[in-house]
Amino acid sequence: MKKLKLVMVGNGMAGVRTLEELLKIAPDLYDITVFGAEPHPNYNRILLSPVLAGEQTLDEIVLNPLAWYAEHGITLHLGQAVTAIDRVRRRVVAADGRTADYDRLLIATGSTPFVPPVPGTDLNGVIAYRDIADTTAMIDAAARYRQAVVIGGGLLGLEAANGLMRRGMQVTVLHLVDTLMDRQLDTVAGGLLRRSLTERGLHFLLGAQTQALLGHDTGPDAGRVRAVQLKNSAGQIVELPADLVVMAAGIRPNTALAERAGLRCERGIVVTDTMQTVTDPRIYSVGECAAHRGIAYGLVAPLFEQGRVCATHLAEVGIGRYQGSAVSTKLKVTGIDLFSAGNFSGGPGTEEIVMSDPLAGVYKKLVIQDERLVGACLYGDTLDGSWYLQLLREGRPITDIREQLMFGEHAARLAQAGAQP
């Protein structure tokens, strides 16, 4: 039988994981063609932060070397962004004009960094931290310059700041609100994190609004950034020296190609529980560019879950359904342990169990609703994070272990064993 044609746009972790799962189930069903905008094979984007910090090398984070694509007969076009999808002819067109026909199309274009709309973002030395090229540029800047400003005190911003500091730069982090990692931590845990990072040598300006990036007009660094102009929490306009500015103010699903093709996009490419686009059942989407039930996930665990489901349908044994994910967060800064999952903020109808030891730098908050664990925020002691995440995902009642819940899985198991006749 003649093989079907599968084209994948995007060569990142979510898309390639989908191919890996597909090749396990139906290795001979498709002729596969992959277009990747970057000139690299699939690599672990999560580990860019340890590369920046000097803890790993770029070679060590490659997940699927070029030999893997060749071994599975995959036609790979690196450094080639796809610019158009012709849904009538079922064909994609790349930037250099080359085309590929498809029977099934998988869009895994990921996300793009959000760059605040302020003057000066086009100056040299202003980098949106997202890929290998950005990481290499930051390492190069750290070897030649001294002052760095990171705009954004979320997960990625703090990892970038730590890496630059490890490479000898003086780093200041600007964050719009008063709590670091405010999407993953509550005020107490965010305060403990700030204290730990300050002790390591990072500087923070919270409640800071970036107004403009200012550049050198003359001299050897003409056209390069020299300062960040900001409004501080007191409403004053301040200039902060900066030889390097890293934009880490968030990401946006990369939906431009899908929108041009007429696919429905709302917070991402809208997909069903089978990861098919609602507009065209021949076209699938996984990863940060996809929106499932109104949510575009930016963490790796749900993207891999999407990939497993998508693979079953591409393999024509459609048994999988993706129903959303309970996600957790960790910070990749050596020596700092934090974990959050679910509704860690609480709210109406919830109860909170809290343990706080500021001197030891340990804080735990568990959020319960209807006798089920719905959220957790841990700092300093994250040993039971995976167990709490499992309880969240299962949604099982915790009445029988409620008194031991704060003390972790081991205490709960001991209590249950003691209660057995």
C-alpha positions as CSV (number, residue, x, y, z in Angstrom):
1,M,0.0,0.0,0.0
2,K,1.1,3.5,-0.7
3,K,2.0,5.4,2.4
4,L,0.0,8.4,3.6
5,K,1.8,11.7,3.8
6,L,2.2,13.4,7.2
7,V,3.8,16.9,7.4
8,M,4.7,18.4,10.7
9,V,5.3,22.2,11.0
10,G,7.6,22.8,14.0
11,N,10.3,20.6,15.3
12,G,10.0,21.1,19.1
13,M,9.4,18.9,22.1
14,A,5.6,18.5,21.7
15,G,5.6,17.7,18.0
16,V,8.5,15.3,18.0
17,R,7.1,13.5,21.1
18,T,4.0,13.0,19.0
19,L,6.0,11.4,16.2
20,E,7.8,9.2,18.7
21,E,4.5,7.9,20.0
22,L,3.2,7.5,16.4
23,L,6.2,5.5,15.3
24,K,5.6,3.1,18.2
25,I,2.1,2.4,17.2
26,A,2.2,2.6,13.4
27,P,5.8,2.9,12.2
28,D,4.9,2.2,8.5
29,L,1.8,4.2,8.0
30,Y,3.3,7.6,6.9
31,D,6.0,9.2,4.9
32,I,6.9,12.0,7.4
33,T,8.2,15.4,6.5
34,V,9.2,17.9,9.2
35,F,9.9,21.6,8.9
36,G,11.8,23.3,11.7
37,A,12.4,27.0,11.8
38,E,15.5,26.6,13.9
39,P,18.8,25.2,12.4
40,H,18.9,22.5,15.1
41,P,17.4,19.1,15.6
42,N,14.9,18.6,18.5
43,Y,16.3,19.7,21.8
44,N,15.1,20.1,25.4
45,R,14.1,23.7,25.6
46,I,13.5,23.3,29.4
47,L,17.3,22.8,29.8
48,L,18.3,26.1,28.2
49,S,18.4,27.6,31.7
50,P,21.1,25.1,32.9
51,V,23.0,25.8,29.6
52,L,22.9,29.5,30.3
53,A,24.1,28.9,33.9
54,G,27.0,26.8,32.6
55,E,25.7,23.6,34.1
56,Q,25.1,21.8,30.8
57,T,26.2,22.2,27.2
58,L,24.1,22.6,24.1
59,D,25.1,19.2,22.8
60,E,23.9,17.6,26.0
61,I,20.3,18.9,25.6
62,V,19.7,17.5,22.1
63,L,16.9,15.0,22.4
64,N,16.7,13.6,18.8
65,P,20.0,13.9,16.8
66,L,20.0,14.0,13.0
67,A,20.6,10.3,12.9
68,W,17.2,9.7,14.6
69,Y,15.4,11.4,11.8
70,A,17.4,9.4,9.2
71,E,16.8,6.1,11.0
72,H,13.0,6.6,10.8
73,G,13.0,7.8,7.2
74,I,11.9,11.3,8.2
75,T,12.6,14.1,5.7
76,L,13.9,17.0,7.8
77,H,14.1,20.6,6.6
78,L,16.0,22.7,9.2
79,G,16.1,26.5,9.2
80,Q,12.9,26.5,7.2
81,A,9.8,28.2,8.5
82,V,6.5,27.3,6.8
83,T,4.8,30.5,5.5
84,A,1.6,29.1,4.0
85,I,-0.9,26.2,4.2
86,D,-3.0,25.5,1.2
87,R,-5.9,23.6,2.7
88,V,-7.6,23.0,-0.7
89,R,-4.5,21.4,-2.3
90,R,-3.3,20.0,1.1
91,R,0.1,21.5,0.7
92,V,2.5,23.6,2.8
93,V,4.9,26.2,1.4
94,A,8.2,27.1,3.1
95,A,10.0,30.4,3.2
96,D,12.4,29.3,0.4
97,G,9.5,28.2,-1.9
98,R,9.8,24.5,-1.4
99,T,6.5,22.6,-0.9
100,A,5.2,19.4,0.7
101,D,1.9,17.7,0.2
102,Y,0.0,16.1,3.1
103,D,-2.8,13.8,3.9
104,R,-2.5,14.8,7.6
105,L,-0.9,18.0,8.9
106,L,0.4,18.5,12.4
107,I,1.0,22.1,13.5
108,A,3.4,22.3,16.5
109,T,4.7,25.9,16.1
110,G,5.0,26.5,19.8
111,S,4.9,30.0,21.2
112,T,6.6,33.4,20.7
113,P,7.9,35.7,23.5
114,F,5.7,38.6,24.4
115,V,7.7,41.8,23.9
116,P,6.2,44.8,25.8
117,P,5.3,47.6,23.3
118,V,7.9,50.1,24.5
119,P,10.4,52.2,22.5
120,G,13.8,50.7,22.0
121,T,13.1,47.0,21.7
122,D,14.9,46.9,18.4
123,L,18.2,48.0,19.9
124,N,21.2,45.6,19.9
125,G,21.5,43.8,23.2
126,V,17.7,43.4,23.7
127,I,16.9,39.7,23.6
128,A,13.7,37.7,24.0
129,Y,14.8,34.5,25.8
130,R,13.3,31.6,23.9
131,D,15.7,29.4,22.0
132,I,19.3,28.3,21.4
133,A,20.2,31.5,19.4
134,D,18.9,33.7,22.3
135,T,20.9,31.6,24.9
136,T,24.1,31.8,22.8
137,A,23.7,35.6,22.4
138,M,23.2,35.9,26.2
139,I,26.3,33.8,26.9
140,D,28.3,36.0,24.5
141,A,27.0,39.2,26.1
142,A,27.9,38.0,29.6
143,A,31.5,37.5,28.4
144,R,31.8,41.1,27.2
145,Y,29.4,43.2,29.3
146,R,28.6,43.8,33.0
147,Q,25.1,45.1,33.6
148,A,22.0,43.1,32.8
149,V,18.3,43.8,33.3
150,V,15.7,41.1,33.0
151,I,12.1,42.3,32.4
152,G,9.8,39.7,34.0
153,G,10.0,38.0,37.4
154,G,8.2,34.8,36.3
155,L,9.7,31.3,35.9
156,L,11.7,32.1,32.7
157,G,12.9,35.5,33.9
158,L,14.3,34.2,37.1
159,E,16.1,31.3,35.4
160,A,17.6,33.8,32.9
161,A,18.6,36.1,35.7
162,N,20.3,33.3,37.7
163,G,22.2,32.1,34.6
164,L,23.5,35.6,33.8
165,M,24.5,36.1,37.4
166,R,26.3,32.8,37.4
167,R,28.3,34.1,34.4
168,G,29.4,37.1,36.3
169,M,26.9,39.8,35.4
170,Q,25.2,42.2,37.8
171,V,21.5,41.4,37.3
172,T,18.4,43.4,38.2
173,V,14.9,41.9,37.7
174,L,12.0,44.1,37.0
175,H,8.5,42.8,37.7
176,L,5.2,44.5,37.2
177,V,3.6,43.1,40.4
178,D,4.8,42.7,44.0
179,T,5.2,38.9,44.0
180,L,7.8,37.0,42.1
181,M,6.3,34.1,40.0
182,D,2.8,35.4,40.9
183,R,1.2,32.9,38.6
184,Q,2.7,30.0,40.5
185,L,3.3,31.3,44.0
186,D,1.4,33.1,46.7
187,T,2.7,36.2,48.5
188,V,4.4,34.3,51.3
189,A,6.3,31.8,49.0
190,G,7.1,34.6,46.6
191,G,8.7,36.6,49.5
192,L,10.8,33.6,50.5
193,L,11.9,33.1,47.0
194,R,12.9,36.8,46.7
195,R,14.9,36.5,49.9
196,S,16.8,33.5,48.7
197,L,17.6,35.0,45.3
198,T,18.6,38.3,46.9
199,E,21.0,36.5,49.2
200,R,22.6,34.9,46.1
201,G,23.2,38.4,44.6
202,L,20.2,39.2,42.4
203,H,18.5,42.6,42.6
204,F,14.8,43.2,42.3
205,L,12.5,46.1,41.5
206,L,8.9,45.0,42.0
207,G,6.0,47.1,40.9
208,A,8.2,48.4,38.1
209,Q,6.8,49.5,34.8
210,T,9.1,49.7,31.8
211,Q,8.7,52.9,29.9
212,A,11.5,52.7,27.3
213,L,14.8,51.2,26.4
214,L,17.6,53.8,25.7
215,G,20.6,53.2,23.4
216,H,24.0,54.6,22.8
217,D,24.0,57.3,20.1
218,T,27.7,57.3,19.4
219,G,30.9,55.4,20.0
220,P,31.7,51.7,19.6
221,D,28.4,50.6,21.1
222,A,26.2,52.9,19.0
223,G,22.9,51.3,18.5
224,R,23.2,49.1,21.6
225,V,21.1,49.4,24.6
226,R,22.5,51.4,27.5
227,A,19.7,51.8,30.0
228,V,16.1,50.9,30.9
229,Q,13.8,53.8,31.7
230,L,11.1,52.7,34.2
231,K,8.4,54.0,36.5
232,N,9.0,52.5,40.0
233,S,6.4,51.6,42.6
234,A,6.5,55.2,43.9
235,G,5.6,56.6,40.5
236,Q,9.1,58.0,39.9
237,I,10.8,57.8,36.5
238,V,14.2,56.0,36.9
239,E,17.0,55.0,34.6
240,L,18.7,51.7,35.2
241,P,22.1,51.0,33.4
242,A,21.9,48.0,31.1
243,D,24.3,46.5,28.6
244,L,21.9,43.6,28.1
245,V,18.1,43.5,28.4
246,V,16.3,40.2,28.5
247,M,12.6,40.2,27.7
248,A,10.9,37.4,29.8
249,A,7.4,39.0,30.2
250,G,5.5,36.0,29.0
251,I,4.7,34.0,25.9
252,R,1.9,33.9,23.3
253,P,0.8,30.9,21.2
254,N,2.3,31.1,17.7
255,T,-0.8,31.0,15.7
256,A,0.1,33.3,12.8
257,L,0.4,30.5,10.2
258,A,-2.8,28.9,11.4
259,E,-4.7,32.2,11.2
260,R,-3.5,32.8,7.6
261,A,-4.8,29.3,6.7
262,G,-8.3,30.2,8.1
263,L,-8.1,27.9,11.2
264,R,-10.1,29.0,14.2
265,C,-7.8,30.5,16.8
266,E,-8.8,31.7,20.3
267,R,-5.9,31.8,22.8
268,G,-4.3,29.3,20.4
269,I,-5.3,27.0,17.6
270,V,-8.7,25.6,18.8
271,V,-8.6,21.8,19.0
272,T,-10.9,19.0,20.1
273,D,-10.2,16.2,22.7
274,T,-8.6,14.3,19.8
275,M,-6.2,17.2,19.1
276,Q,-7.8,17.8,15.7
277,T,-8.5,21.4,14.8
278,V,-12.2,22.3,15.0
279,T,-11.9,23.8,11.5
280,D,-10.3,21.0,9.5
281,P,-10.2,17.4,10.8
282,R,-7.1,16.6,8.6
283,I,-5.1,19.1,10.6
284,Y,-4.0,18.5,14.1
285,S,-2.2,20.7,16.6
286,V,-0.3,20.0,19.8
287,G,1.9,22.0,22.2
288,E,2.0,25.6,23.2
289,C,0.2,26.8,20.0
290,A,-2.9,24.7,20.7
291,A,-5.9,25.8,22.8
292,H,-7.8,22.9,24.3
293,R,-11.1,23.9,26.1
294,G,-9.9,27.5,26.2
295,I,-6.4,26.7,27.7
296,A,-3.0,26.9,26.0
297,Y,-0.6,24.9,28.1
298,G,3.0,26.1,28.5
299,L,4.5,23.3,30.5
300,V,6.0,20.1,29.1
301,A,3.8,17.4,30.9
302,P,0.5,18.4,29.3
303,L,2.2,18.8,25.9
304,F,3.4,15.2,26.1
305,E,0.0,14.0,27.2
306,Q,-1.4,15.8,24.1
307,G,1.2,14.1,21.9
308,R,0.2,10.6,23.1
309,V,-3.4,11.2,22.4
310,C,-2.7,12.8,19.0
311,A,-0.5,9.9,18.0
312,T,-3.4,7.4,18.5
313,H,-5.6,9.3,16.1
314,L,-2.9,9.9,13.5
315,A,-2.3,6.1,13.7
316,E,-6.0,5.5,12.9
317,V,-6.6,3.6,16.1
318,G,-8.4,6.6,17.7
319,I,-8.6,5.5,21.3
320,G,-7.3,8.6,23.1
321,R,-9.1,11.6,24.4
322,Y,-7.3,14.5,25.9
323,Q,-9.3,16.0,28.8
324,G,-7.0,18.7,30.1
325,S,-4.1,18.5,32.6
326,A,-3.5,19.4,36.2
327,V,-0.1,21.1,35.9
328,S,2.7,21.8,38.4
329,T,5.6,24.2,38.4
330,K,9.3,23.9,39.5
331,L,12.1,26.4,39.2
332,K,15.3,25.2,37.6
333,V,17.7,27.1,39.9
334,T,20.1,24.9,41.7
335,G,19.5,24.9,45.4
336,I,16.0,26.4,45.4
337,D,13.1,24.1,45.8
338,L,9.6,25.2,45.1
339,F,6.5,23.5,43.8
340,S,3.0,24.6,43.0
341,A,0.0,23.0,41.4
342,G,-3.7,23.6,40.9
343,N,-5.6,26.3,42.7
344,F,-2.9,27.3,45.2
345,S,-4.6,30.7,45.8
346,G,-7.7,29.3,47.4
347,G,-10.8,31.5,47.4
348,P,-14.5,31.1,48.3
349,G,-15.6,27.6,49.3
350,T,-12.0,26.5,50.0
351,E,-10.1,25.7,53.1
352,E,-6.3,26.2,53.6
353,I,-3.9,24.1,55.7
354,V,-0.7,26.2,56.2
355,M,2.7,25.4,57.8
356,S,5.2,28.2,57.9
357,D,8.8,28.3,59.2
358,P,10.3,31.5,57.8
359,L,13.7,31.1,59.6
360,A,14.2,27.7,58.1
361,G,12.8,28.9,54.7
362,V,10.0,26.4,54.6
363,Y,6.4,27.1,53.7
364,K,3.6,24.8,52.7
365,K,0.0,25.6,51.8
366,L,-2.6,23.0,50.8
367,V,-6.0,24.1,49.5
368,I,-9.0,21.8,50.1
369,Q,-12.5,22.0,48.5
370,D,-15.3,19.5,49.1
371,E,-12.8,17.3,51.0
372,R,-10.5,17.1,48.0
373,L,-7.1,18.6,47.4
374,V,-7.4,21.2,44.8
375,G,-4.1,23.2,45.2
376,A,-0.6,23.1,46.7
377,C,2.2,25.7,47.1
378,L,5.4,24.4,48.6
379,Y,8.7,26.2,49.3
380,G,11.9,24.8,50.8
381,D,10.5,21.3,51.2
382,T,9.0,19.9,48.0
383,L,9.6,16.2,48.7
384,D,5.9,15.3,48.5
385,G,5.1,17.5,45.5
386,S,4.5,14.6,43.1
387,W,2.2,12.9,45.6
388,Y,0.1,16.1,46.0
389,L,-0.1,16.4,42.2
390,Q,-1.3,12.8,42.0
391,L,-4.0,13.5,44.6
392,L,-5.0,16.6,42.6
393,R,-5.3,14.6,39.4
394,E,-7.2,11.7,40.9
395,G,-9.6,14.0,42.7
396,R,-10.1,11.4,45.5
397,P,-11.5,12.4,48.9
398,I,-8.8,13.0,51.5
399,T,-11.1,12.7,54.6
400,D,-9.3,9.6,55.8
401,I,-5.8,11.3,55.6
402,R,-6.7,14.9,56.3
403,E,-4.8,15.1,59.6
404,Q,-1.7,13.7,58.0
405,L,-1.9,15.5,54.7
406,M,0.5,18.3,55.6
407,F,3.1,15.8,56.7
408,G,3.2,14.0,53.4
409,E,2.7,10.6,51.7
410,H,4.8,8.6,54.3
411,A,2.7,9.9,57.2
412,A,-0.5,9.3,55.4
413,R,0.4,5.7,54.5
414,L,1.5,5.0,58.1
415,A,-1.9,6.3,59.4
416,Q,-3.8,4.2,56.8
417,A,-1.8,1.1,57.8
418,G,-2.5,1.7,61.5
419,A,-6.2,2.0,60.7
420,Q,-6.3,-1.4,58.9
421,P,-7.7,-4.2,61.1
